Structure formats: C-alpha cells, structure tokens
Amino acid sequence: MNCISDTPIFKEKKRCKLLIFIIIAVIVSFLVLVSCATTGDVPLSKQALSPQMNPILWVQHTLIRREPVTLAIMSQSILNPSIIPNGEEYFYHWAAGIESSMVSEWEQGFLYHCSGLRNFKVVDRNSIEKIINEYHFQMSGLTRQIDAQQLGQFLNSSHILLLSFSRNVSGKNKYNDLETAKLISVKDASIVSVMQVRTDGNYERN
C-alpha cells in the first residue's frame, strides 16, 4: 500500500511549494545582493529598473528544467566621470575595488541559490583572466553579443554574465549608481536576462 507522500499529487504540491519558496528567497535576497562597494559611501535607496526575470532566477529555472549551466561572471565597464580629475591612478584603484566587490557579490549570490542544484558551475576568475589576457579580449569592447559568445566558447561556458557600473554625482555629497547585469547565452549569443539596479546615496565626510 502506498502512503500519501508517495502519490503524484502530493509530490507535485511539494514541488510547487519548494519552487515558490525559492522564488521568494531570490527576490528578497537580491535586494541586498547588489550593494555599494566603496567604503565610506552610504546607500540610501535602491530601485530595480528592469521588469524582467533577474539572472539568478533565470538560471534557477534553467537548472530546474535539468539544463546544465556553466557560468562565467565578469565586469564589462566601470564608469565614474566625477573622479576623473583626481587622476588615472585614483580612478584605477577605485574601479578595481568596485569590480572586485561587484563580481564577488554576484558569484556568492549564484552559489548560494544555485549550488544545490545539479549541473551548475561557475568558471574560476583566474581562468577568465588567463583567457582574456591570452587572447587579448578587451572587456570594454564587448559591445556585441557575438563578441561575448566567442569569449564564452574559449571559456567552455554556457552563459556569460556581463556586469557594468556607473556612478554620477546627483547633488552636494550625493551620488547615484547604476548597475547592469546582462546574462548572455553562448549557444546563440542571445540576451536571456537583463537587470538594472539604481542606488542613491551620500558620501560620508569626516
């Protein structure tokens, strides 16, 4: 005799409840996933600008359909016109900090929400840098999906997450950041998910 927990209806209900829980968890956690990466800056508010499914949720849905995902996460561009007068070296260190923090946060987000699902891998950052240097890819030049597709093929990845960040001064001691995450399928060079998050904040003054 089969117990109730073995029936198809029970299993389907259990699966639906689990899926709903995952969706809620991703949406809530994403609100804190993309944060300001510069020490001493205080984010005041964040607003998601894209109504599309965010990249983490899209990958989860793909994995639930038992389609493997090997993901390469990389920064495409970092912009901050307001600090250019301070010199190239200052901007370089600022941009490096933003890039490292931004990529790390996305890596942690994907690993937290997707590592428990089968057939999910994140390409090691050292491997990405090695391929970029070896084949002389210019990240700022990846303006076409076809360029990202070629890079993904070298990395043996199924998808690439391209991140871009820009900061603009919006008033006295105030700034607004715009971060864009673009998920590209290496198979056909299509953009499968795009998400933009805007953050308003203040510079702390000692």
C-alpha positions, 0 to 999 in steps of 0.5 A: 500500500502506498502512503500519501507522500508517495502519490503524484499529487502530493509530490507535485504540491511539494514541488510547487511549494519548494519552487515558490519558496525559492522564488521568494528567497531570490527576490528578497535576497537580491535586494541586498545582493547588489550593494555599494562597494566603496567604503565610506559611501552610504546607500540610501535607496535602491530601485530595480529598473528592469521588469524582467526575470533577474539572472539568478532566477533565470538560471534557477529555472534553467537548472530546474528544467535539468539544463546544465549551466556553466557560468562565467561572471565578469565586469564589462565597464566601470564608469565614474566621470566625477573622479576623473580629475583626481587622476588615472591612478585614483580612478584605477584603484577605485574601479578595481575595488568596485569590480572586485566587490561587484563580481564577488557579490554576484558569484556568492549570490549564484552559489548560494541559490544555485549550488544545490542544484545539479549541473551548475558551475561557475568558471574560476576568475583566474581562468577568465583572466588567463583567457582574456589576457591570452587572447587579448579580449578587451572587456570594454569592447564587448559591445556585441553579443557575438563578441561575448559568445566567442569569449564564452566558447574559449571559456567552455561556458554556457552563459556569460554574465556581463556586469557594468557600473556607473556612478554620477554625482546627483547633488552636494555629497550625493551620488547615484549608481547604476548597475547592469547585469546582462546574462548572455547565452553562448549557444546563440549569443542571445540576451536571456536576462537583463537587470538594472539596479539604481542606488542613491546615496551620500558620501560620508565626510569626516 
